[in-house]
Amino acid sequence: LKFLDRQWAKTIRDKDERIKFMLASYNVGLSHVLDARNLARKYRGDPTKWDEVEDYLSKKSDPKYYRDSVVKAGYCRCEEPINYVKEVLGRYDEYKRYIN
């Protein structure tokens, strides 16, 4: 996770956003998340905002997107990393309620 934090800190300044990118990269691999960022950038989305990148990550199972020239890692069933990010952050929020 420290490696991923260092990698994402180069382009994602907001710590809360960076954590989402780190978790997704930890789950599915850095290259698939980078592909989703490239797609977001190509389609005029904000590659520093997880909500926008998440949308393109979910499209990496569609040939229109995984065969795009900006995609290097190819096909990905990316529902799992998207759900992983939501579940980890949801669990973290729940734990915070029990800690003063």
C-alpha atoms as an extended CHARMM CRD file, in Angstrom:
* protein
*
       100  EXT
         1         1  LEU       CA              0.0000000000        0.0000000000        0.0000000000  PROA      1               0.0000000000
         2         2  LYS       CA              2.9020000000        2.3710000000        0.6460000000  PROA      2               0.0000000000
         3         3  PHE       CA              4.1330000000        1.7550000000       -2.8960000000  PROA      3               0.0000000000
         4         4  LEU       CA              0.6730000000        2.5080000000       -4.2960000000  PROA      4               0.0000000000
         5         5  ASP       CA              0.3850000000        5.6120000000       -2.1390000000  PROA      5               0.0000000000
         6         6  ARG       CA              3.7070000000        6.8950000000       -3.5030000000  PROA      6               0.0000000000
         7         7  GLN       CA              2.6190000000        6.1190000000       -7.0670000000  PROA      7               0.0000000000
         8         8  TRP       CA             -0.7500000000        7.8500000000       -6.7730000000  PROA      8               0.0000000000
         9         9  ALA       CA              0.6150000000       10.8060000000       -4.7670000000  PROA      9               0.0000000000
        10        10  LYS       CA              2.3600000000       11.9270000000       -7.9590000000  PROA      10              0.0000000000
        11        11  THR       CA             -0.9750000000       12.6920000000       -9.6360000000  PROA      11              0.0000000000
        12        12  ILE       CA             -3.7320000000       12.5160000000       -6.9790000000  PROA      12              0.0000000000
        13        13  ARG       CA             -3.2370000000       15.2270000000       -4.3670000000  PROA      13              0.0000000000
        14        14  ASP       CA             -6.4820000000       14.7450000000       -2.4430000000  PROA      14              0.0000000000
        15        15  LYS       CA             -5.8180000000       12.0470000000        0.1710000000  PROA      15              0.0000000000
        16        16  ASP       CA             -9.4180000000       10.7720000000        0.2650000000  PROA      16              0.0000000000
        17        17  GLU       CA             -9.4550000000       10.3590000000       -3.5090000000  PROA      17              0.0000000000
        18        18  ARG       CA             -5.9990000000        8.7770000000       -3.4750000000  PROA      18              0.0000000000
        19        19  ILE       CA             -7.1260000000        6.1140000000       -0.9980000000  PROA      19              0.0000000000
        20        20  LYS       CA             -9.8130000000        5.0020000000       -3.4530000000  PROA      20              0.0000000000
        21        21  PHE       CA             -7.2720000000        4.6960000000       -6.2570000000  PROA      21              0.0000000000
        22        22  MET       CA             -4.9240000000        2.7970000000       -3.9440000000  PROA      22              0.0000000000
        23        23  LEU       CA             -7.5950000000        0.3200000000       -2.8930000000  PROA      23              0.0000000000
        24        24  ALA       CA             -8.6970000000       -0.3180000000       -6.4640000000  PROA      24              0.0000000000
        25        25  SER       CA             -5.0890000000       -0.7720000000       -7.5940000000  PROA      25              0.0000000000
        26        26  TYR       CA             -4.4030000000       -3.1420000000       -4.7160000000  PROA      26              0.0000000000
        27        27  ASN       CA             -7.3800000000       -5.2490000000       -5.7610000000  PROA      27              0.0000000000
        28        28  VAL       CA             -7.1880000000       -5.2810000000       -9.5620000000  PROA      28              0.0000000000
        29        29  GLY       CA             -3.7160000000       -4.0020000000      -10.3880000000  PROA      29              0.0000000000
        30        30  LEU       CA             -2.2830000000       -0.6000000000      -11.1200000000  PROA      30              0.0000000000
        31        31  SER       CA             -2.4090000000       -1.0320000000      -14.8970000000  PROA      31              0.0000000000
        32        32  HSD       CA             -6.2060000000       -1.4730000000      -15.0470000000  PROA      32              0.0000000000
        33        33  VAL       CA             -6.7710000000        1.6530000000      -12.9670000000  PROA      33              0.0000000000
        34        34  LEU       CA             -4.3260000000        3.5760000000      -15.1500000000  PROA      34              0.0000000000
        35        35  ASP       CA             -6.2930000000        2.3940000000      -18.1960000000  PROA      35              0.0000000000
        36        36  ALA       CA             -9.5070000000        3.7080000000      -16.6440000000  PROA      36              0.0000000000
        37        37  ARG       CA             -7.8080000000        7.0510000000      -15.9820000000  PROA      37              0.0000000000
        38        38  ASN       CA             -6.6670000000        7.2010000000      -19.5980000000  PROA      38              0.0000000000
        39        39  LEU       CA            -10.2150000000        6.5260000000      -20.7570000000  PROA      39              0.0000000000
        40        40  ALA       CA            -11.5890000000        9.2110000000      -18.4270000000  PROA      40              0.0000000000
        41        41  ARG       CA             -9.0580000000       11.6840000000      -19.7970000000  PROA      41              0.0000000000
        42        42  LYS       CA             -9.8610000000       10.7360000000      -23.4060000000  PROA      42              0.0000000000
        43        43  TYR       CA            -13.5970000000       11.2180000000      -22.8740000000  PROA      43              0.0000000000
        44        44  ARG       CA            -13.0350000000       14.5300000000      -21.0580000000  PROA      44              0.0000000000
        45        45  GLY       CA            -13.5830000000       13.2210000000      -17.5470000000  PROA      45              0.0000000000
        46        46  ASP       CA            -11.4650000000       14.1570000000      -14.5630000000  PROA      46              0.0000000000
        47        47  PRO       CA             -8.7800000000       11.4770000000      -14.0970000000  PROA      47              0.0000000000
        48        48  THR       CA             -8.2020000000       12.6340000000      -10.5010000000  PROA      48              0.0000000000
        49        49  LYS       CA            -11.7760000000       11.9270000000       -9.3550000000  PROA      49              0.0000000000
        50        50  TRP       CA            -12.5430000000        8.3480000000       -8.4030000000  PROA      50              0.0000000000
        51        51  ASP       CA            -16.2510000000        8.5810000000       -9.3010000000  PROA      51              0.0000000000
        52        52  GLU       CA            -15.3590000000        9.4020000000      -12.8980000000  PROA      52              0.0000000000
        53        53  VAL       CA            -12.5260000000        6.8730000000      -13.1700000000  PROA      53              0.0000000000
        54        54  GLU       CA            -14.7060000000        4.1990000000      -11.5570000000  PROA      54              0.0000000000
        55        55  ASP       CA            -17.2040000000        4.6510000000      -14.3730000000  PROA      55              0.0000000000
        56        56  TYR       CA            -14.5440000000        3.8980000000      -16.9910000000  PROA      56              0.0000000000
        57        57  LEU       CA            -13.1430000000        1.0230000000      -14.9600000000  PROA      57              0.0000000000
        58        58  SER       CA            -16.5950000000       -0.5740000000      -15.0940000000  PROA      58              0.0000000000
        59        59  LYS       CA            -16.5340000000       -0.2490000000      -18.9030000000  PROA      59              0.0000000000
        60        60  LYS       CA            -13.3400000000       -2.2940000000      -19.3100000000  PROA      60              0.0000000000
        61        61  SER       CA            -15.3970000000       -5.4080000000      -20.0300000000  PROA      61              0.0000000000
        62        62  ASP       CA            -16.8880000000       -3.7290000000      -23.1210000000  PROA      62              0.0000000000
        63        63  PRO       CA            -14.8280000000       -4.2370000000      -26.3210000000  PROA      63              0.0000000000
        64        64  LYS       CA            -15.4390000000       -0.5950000000      -27.2900000000  PROA      64              0.0000000000
        65        65  TYR       CA            -13.3640000000        0.4030000000      -24.2800000000  PROA      65              0.0000000000
        66        66  TYR       CA            -10.8960000000       -2.4150000000      -23.6270000000  PROA      66              0.0000000000
        67        67  ARG       CA             -9.8150000000       -2.3430000000      -27.2800000000  PROA      67              0.0000000000
        68        68  ASP       CA             -9.2950000000        1.4270000000      -27.2250000000  PROA      68              0.0000000000
        69        69  SER       CA             -5.7690000000        2.5300000000      -28.1040000000  PROA      69              0.0000000000
        70        70  VAL       CA             -5.2990000000        4.2240000000      -24.6970000000  PROA      70              0.0000000000
        71        71  VAL       CA             -5.9080000000        0.9080000000      -22.9080000000  PROA      71              0.0000000000
        72        72  LYS       CA             -2.7770000000       -1.1660000000      -22.3010000000  PROA      72              0.0000000000
        73        73  ALA       CA             -3.9250000000       -3.9110000000      -19.9010000000  PROA      73              0.0000000000
        74        74  GLY       CA             -6.9490000000       -4.9990000000      -21.9340000000  PROA      74              0.0000000000
        75        75  TYR       CA            -10.0990000000       -6.6870000000      -20.7320000000  PROA      75              0.0000000000
        76        76  CYS       CA            -11.1180000000       -6.6040000000      -17.0920000000  PROA      76              0.0000000000
        77        77  ARG       CA            -14.1970000000       -7.6620000000      -15.1550000000  PROA      77              0.0000000000
        78        78  CYS       CA            -13.9120000000       -4.6940000000      -12.8700000000  PROA      78              0.0000000000
        79        79  GLU       CA            -17.0380000000       -5.0320000000      -10.7570000000  PROA      79              0.0000000000
        80        80  GLU       CA            -14.9270000000       -6.6540000000       -8.0400000000  PROA      80              0.0000000000
        81        81  PRO       CA            -12.4840000000       -3.7800000000       -7.4680000000  PROA      81              0.0000000000
        82        82  ILE       CA            -15.3080000000       -1.2390000000       -7.6310000000  PROA      82              0.0000000000
        83        83  ASN       CA            -17.2240000000       -3.1630000000       -4.9780000000  PROA      83              0.0000000000
        84        84  TYR       CA            -14.0200000000       -3.6860000000       -2.9860000000  PROA      84              0.0000000000
        85        85  VAL       CA            -13.4310000000        0.0690000000       -2.7180000000  PROA      85              0.0000000000
        86        86  LYS       CA            -17.0330000000        0.6370000000       -1.6080000000  PROA      86              0.0000000000
        87        87  GLU       CA            -16.9530000000       -2.1940000000        0.9150000000  PROA      87              0.0000000000
        88        88  VAL       CA            -13.6250000000       -1.2270000000        2.5130000000  PROA      88              0.0000000000
        89        89  LEU       CA            -14.5910000000        2.4300000000        2.8130000000  PROA      89              0.0000000000
        90        90  GLY       CA            -18.0450000000        1.5190000000        4.1040000000  PROA      90              0.0000000000
        91        91  ARG       CA            -16.5580000000       -0.7550000000        6.7360000000  PROA      91              0.0000000000
        92        92  TYR       CA            -14.0630000000        1.9620000000        7.7050000000  PROA      92              0.0000000000
        93        93  ASP       CA            -16.9070000000        4.4800000000        8.1670000000  PROA      93              0.0000000000
        94        94  GLU       CA            -18.7400000000        1.9540000000       10.3160000000  PROA      94              0.0000000000
        95        95  TYR       CA            -15.6610000000        1.3430000000       12.4920000000  PROA      95              0.0000000000
        96        96  LYS       CA            -15.1950000000        5.0890000000       12.9740000000  PROA      96              0.0000000000
        97        97  ARG       CA            -18.5770000000        5.2160000000       14.6990000000  PROA      97              0.0000000000
        98        98  TYR       CA            -17.2640000000        2.9620000000       17.4620000000  PROA      98              0.0000000000
        99        99  ILE       CA            -14.0340000000        4.8720000000       18.0660000000  PROA      99              0.0000000000
       100       100  ASN       CA            -14.0340000000        8.1890000000       19.8850000000  PROA      100             0.0000000000
